Amino acid sequence: MATALAACVLALAPYATQAHAQTPAPAEQRNTSWRLALPLSGAESTDFYDVTATGRTDAWAVGRKTDESLATAPAVKHWDGTRWSDVPTAGTGGRPAQWEAVAASAPDDVWAAGTYTDIEARTASPAAARTPDGRTAARLPDTLLDRLPDATADRLRKGAALPQATGAIVLQHWNGTRWKAVSRPAPADGWIRFVLELKSVSADSVWLTTMDWNPTADPGDPDKAYAGHLEHWDGRGWSRTKLPQAPDGRPVQPLGVTGTGPDDVWVSALTEAGGVATPLLYRFDGRRWTVRTVPVPYEYGPGWMANHIVSTRRGTVHVLGKTNDPQVPTGVLSTRWDGRAWQPTSVPGVDEVNAAGVDGSGNVWVAGWAPQGSSHTLLSRWDGHTWTDEELPADLTSTSAGSTVFDVEGVPGTRAVLAAGNAECESVTGVCGLLAARGAL
């Protein structure tokens, strides 16, 4: 694969006049156009971390299910146009595991990626779950948690065990009849690998981002503590793709992936120097990579990161991110590359974007926490001019004490949107899998 670099570092002038205190654009009145696609009782002790669809009669939601012994197993639900049903995956050798990402190009071409885990127990104190070097999950470095997907970081902050050190990820493929395991190399000795994002732009162009963490390294030295990877499926096999260096010559960590086809693939990335993070956007046109520095709303000490990107049409990508703060960010990044120049957009009415997707009409959807401190995720839609806030369905918010959306995706060929996550309920783990829909499937 060619990796010639055309560096296009753009000025940040469009943002120079913005105040540090961001004020979201006035959103239209919230409504409840969403409904539960699956009753909470149909997914007890389940967490859904990702969702994808290829059409009105084919959608997949993946995550984990926890049994009464608190052992976890991969969970997969499939929508066939009539109902959601469980689909058994290939074996994991008897080891506990969970899915963290899913992507599909057709009903007979679906990929799922995840990690092997130790037993994850919900406890009053995170000290019950320990890292391989003996430190508790509560003491994990913020620089690690900020780089991880929200679903993974949320679990670790609550005391979940880390993936096994030096363990390979779990990767499987669905061919329309069954799931088949696909092996991938393990990280270096002592390192821990996390799945970040999985995106299929065609049957012969699937992209996966992962991140390795060295628990023994100084988290303040990102070049020694973290290593990001981009992998590509070309229809025959998986191989690692090395992104060109950042415009300043430093190594980069890939984060999000989006695209409309094999010759229109986008990857958001992070480079860091002196404790300051710089967000980058790469594009692959089928032959070579180009890189642009993402303009940020204002100068901020620790910098910014772009961890969510969505493409609404060829050559156009929306970039969403946050300040590089430990835990709760102080600012939201929202901008769009239209194929020729950066076009700043107003920020959605959330404190942090936890998930982003696009529907069949080209509207961008995000999920995040409302500034008012609601215990339920707020959804917001960008139609090119205005953000419209929408709440989760009333039959959820009136019966559950809280809920979190980890992914939101449109259903191709329709105007429908799916959201996946979890909600508090009566179960072994205290949560049930959340699948909500807007529009007819």
Long-range contacts (C-beta under 8 A, 24 or more apart in sequence): 1-232, 1-239, 1-241, 2-287, 2-288, 2-289, 3-241, 3-242, 3-243, 3-244, 3-288, 3-289, 4-244, 4-287, 4-288, 4-289, 5-244, 5-245, 5-288, 5-289, 5-290, 5-291, 6-288, 6-289, 6-290, 6-291, 7-244, 7-247, 7-290, 7-291, 8-290, 8-291, 8-292, 9-247, 9-292, 9-293, 10-292, 10-293, 10-295, 10-341, 10-342, 11-295, 12-295, 12-296, 14-295, 14-342, 14-343, 14-344, 15-295, 15-296, 15-297, 15-298, 15-344, 18-297, 18-298, 18-344, 19-298, 20-298, 20-300, 20-331, 22-297, 22-331, 22-332, 22-347, 24-332, 24-346, 24-347, 24-348, 24-349, 24-350, 24-387, 25-346, 25-347, 25-386, 25-387, 26-386, 27-348, 27-349, 27-380, 27-386, 27-387, 27-388, 27-389, 28-386, 28-387, 28-388, 28-389, 29-389, 30-378, 30-389, 30-390, 30-391, 31-390, 31-391, 32-390, 32-391, 32-392, 32-393, 32-394, 33-390, 33-438, 33-439, 34-379, 34-390, 34-391, 34-392, 34-393, 34-419, 34-436, 34-437, 34-438, 35-393, 35-395, 35-436, 35-437, 35-438, 36-393, 36-395, 36-396, 36-434, 36-435, 36-436, 36-437, 37-79, 37-84, 37-418, 37-435, 37-436, 37-437, 37-441, 38-77, 38-84, 38-433, 38-435, 40-396, 40-399, 40-400, 40-423, 40-425, 40-432, 40-433, 40-434, 41-425, 41-432, 42-84, 42-433, 43-75, 43-77, 43-432, 43-433, 43-434, 43-435, 44-425, 44-427, 44-428, 44-432, 44-433, 45-427, 45-428, 45-429, 45-431, 45-432, 46-75, 46-422, 46-431, 46-432, 46-433, 47-75, 47-98, 47-151, 47-421, 47-422, 47-431, 47-433, 48-75, 48-77, 48-406, 48-407, 48-420, 48-421, 48-422, 48-433, 48-434, 48-435, 49-98, 49-99, 49-100, 49-101, 49-149, 49-151, 49-406, 49-407, 49-420, 49-421, 50-99, 50-100, 50-101, 50-102, 50-198, 50-406, 50-407, 50-420, 51-102, 51-407, 51-408, 51-409, 51-418, 51-419, 51-420, 51-435, 52-102, 52-103, 52-104, 52-110, 52-200, 52-409, 53-79, 53-104, 53-409, 53-410, 53-411, 53-412, 53-418, 54-104, 54-105, 54-106, 54-107, 54-412, 55-107, 55-411, 55-412, 55-413, 55-414, 56-81, 56-411, 56-413, 56-414, 56-416, 56-440, 56-441, 57-81, 57-107, 58-104, 58-107, 59-411, 59-418, 59-441, 60-102, 60-104, 60-110, 60-112, 61-102, 61-418, 61-420, 61-433, 61-435, 62-99, 62-100, 62-101, 62-102, 62-112, 62-114, 63-98, 63-99, 63-100, 63-420, 63-422, 63-433, 64-97, 64-98, 64-99, 66-120, 66-428, 66-429, 67-428, 68-428, 69-119, 70-119, 70-120, 70-121, 70-122, 70-428, 70-429, 71-96, 71-119, 72-96, 72-97, 72-98, 72-117, 72-119, 72-120, 73-97, 73-98, 74-98, 74-99, 74-112, 74-114, 74-170, 75-99, 75-433, 76-112, 76-179, 77-433, 77-435, 79-441, 81-441, 84-435, 87-174, 87-179, 88-179, 89-172, 89-179, 90-172, 90-178, 90-179, 90-180, 90-181, 91-181, 92-116, 92-170, 92-181, 97-170, 99-170, 100-149, 100-151, 100-152, 100-195, 101-195, 101-196, 101-197, 101-198, 101-208, 102-198, 103-198, 103-199, 103-200, 103-206, 104-174, 104-200, 105-200, 105-201, 105-202, 105-203, 105-206, 106-203, 107-176, 108-174, 108-175, 108-176, 108-177, 109-173, 109-174, 109-175, 109-176, 109-200, 109-203, 110-173, 110-174, 111-171, 111-172, 111-173, 111-174, 111-198, 111-200, 111-206, 111-208, 111-233, 112-170, 112-171, 112-172, 112-173, 112-174, 112-179, 112-198, 113-169, 113-170, 113-171, 113-195, 113-198, 113-208, 114-169, 114-170, 114-195, 115-163, 115-164, 115-167, 115-169, 115-170, 115-193, 115-194, 115-195, 116-163, 116-164, 116-167, 116-170, 117-160, 117-161, 117-162, 117-163, 117-164, 118-161, 118-162, 118-164, 119-161, 120-155, 120-160, 120-161, 121-159, 122-158, 122-159, 122-429, 122-430, 123-159, 125-159, 126-157, 126-158, 126-159, 127-159, 128-159, 129-159, 129-160, 129-161, 130-161, 131-162, 131-215, 132-162, 132-164, 132-165, 132-190, 132-192, 132-215, 133-215, 133-216, 135-215, 137-161, 137-162, 141-219, 141-225, 142-326, 142-327, 143-219, 143-220, 143-222, 143-225, 143-226, 143-326, 144-213, 144-219, 144-225, 144-226, 145-326, 145-327, 146-305, 146-324, 146-325, 146-326, 146-327, 147-211, 147-226, 147-253, 147-255, 147-270, 147-305, 148-194, 148-196, 148-211, 149-194, 149-195, 149-196, 149-197, 149-307, 149-406, 150-354, 150-355, 150-406, 151-406, 152-194, 152-195, 154-404, 162-192, 163-192, 163-193, 163-194, 164-192, 165-190, 165-191, 165-192, 165-215, 166-190, 166-191, 166-192, 167-192, 167-193, 168-193, 169-193, 169-195, 169-210, 171-208, 171-238, 182-238, 184-231, 184-238, 187-212, 187-227, 188-212, 188-214, 190-214, 190-215, 190-216, 191-227, 196-228, 196-254, 196-255, 196-256, 197-255, 197-256, 197-257, 198-257, 199-257, 199-258, 199-259, 201-259, 201-260, 201-261, 201-262, 201-264, 201-265, 202-261, 202-262, 203-235, 204-233, 204-234, 204-235, 204-236, 204-262, 205-232, 205-233, 205-234, 205-235, 205-259, 205-261, 205-262, 205-265, 206-232, 206-233, 207-231, 207-232, 207-233, 207-257, 207-259, 207-265, 207-267, 208-232, 208-233, 208-238, 208-257, 209-254, 209-255, 209-256, 209-257, 209-267, 211-253, 220-275, 222-253, 222-272, 223-251, 226-253, 227-253, 228-252, 228-253, 228-254, 228-255, 228-269, 228-270, 229-254, 230-254, 230-257, 230-267, 243-267, 243-269, 243-282, 243-289, 243-291, 244-282, 244-289, 244-291, 246-271, 246-278, 246-280, 246-291, 247-280, 247-291, 247-293, 248-273, 248-278, 252-280, 254-282, 255-305, 255-306, 255-307, 256-306, 256-307, 256-308, 256-309, 257-309, 258-309, 258-310, 258-311, 258-317, 259-284, 259-311, 260-311, 260-313, 260-314, 261-314, 262-286, 263-287, 264-311, 264-314, 264-315, 266-309, 266-311, 266-317, 267-309, 268-294, 268-306, 268-307, 268-308, 268-309, 268-319, 268-321, 270-305, 270-306, 272-303, 275-302, 275-303, 276-301, 276-302, 276-303, 276-324, 277-302, 277-303, 277-304, 277-305, 277-324, 278-303, 278-304, 279-303, 279-304, 279-305, 279-306, 279-319, 279-321, 279-333, 280-306, 281-306, 281-309, 281-317, 281-319, 281-337, 283-317, 292-337, 294-319, 294-321, 294-333, 294-335, 294-342, 295-335, 295-342, 295-344, 296-333, 297-331, 297-333, 297-344, 297-347, 298-331, 300-324, 300-330, 300-331, 304-331, 304-333, 305-333, 306-333, 307-353, 308-353, 308-355, 308-356, 308-366, 309-356, 310-356, 310-357, 310-358, 310-364, 311-358, 312-358, 312-362, 312-364, 313-362, 315-339, 318-345, 318-356, 318-358, 318-364, 318-382, 320-353, 320-356, 320-366, 321-353, 322-352, 322-353, 328-352, 345-382, 346-387, 347-387, 348-380, 348-382, 348-387, 348-389, 349-378, 349-380, 349-387, 349-389, 350-378, 350-380, 354-404, 354-405, 354-406, 355-405, 355-406, 355-407, 355-408, 355-419, 356-408, 357-407, 357-408, 357-409, 357-410, 357-417, 358-410, 359-410, 359-411, 359-415, 359-416, 359-417, 360-410, 360-411, 360-412, 360-413, 360-414, 360-415, 360-416, 361-415, 365-408, 365-410, 365-417, 366-408, 367-405, 367-406, 367-407, 367-408, 367-419, 367-421, 375-401, 375-402, 375-403, 376-400, 376-402, 376-403, 377-403, 377-404, 377-405, 377-419, 377-421, 379-405, 379-408, 379-419, 390-438, 392-419, 392-436, 393-436, 396-423, 396-434, 396-436, 400-424, 400-425, 403-434, 404-434, 405-434, 405-436, 411-439, 411-441, 414-439, 414-440, 414-441, 415-439, 416-440, 416-441
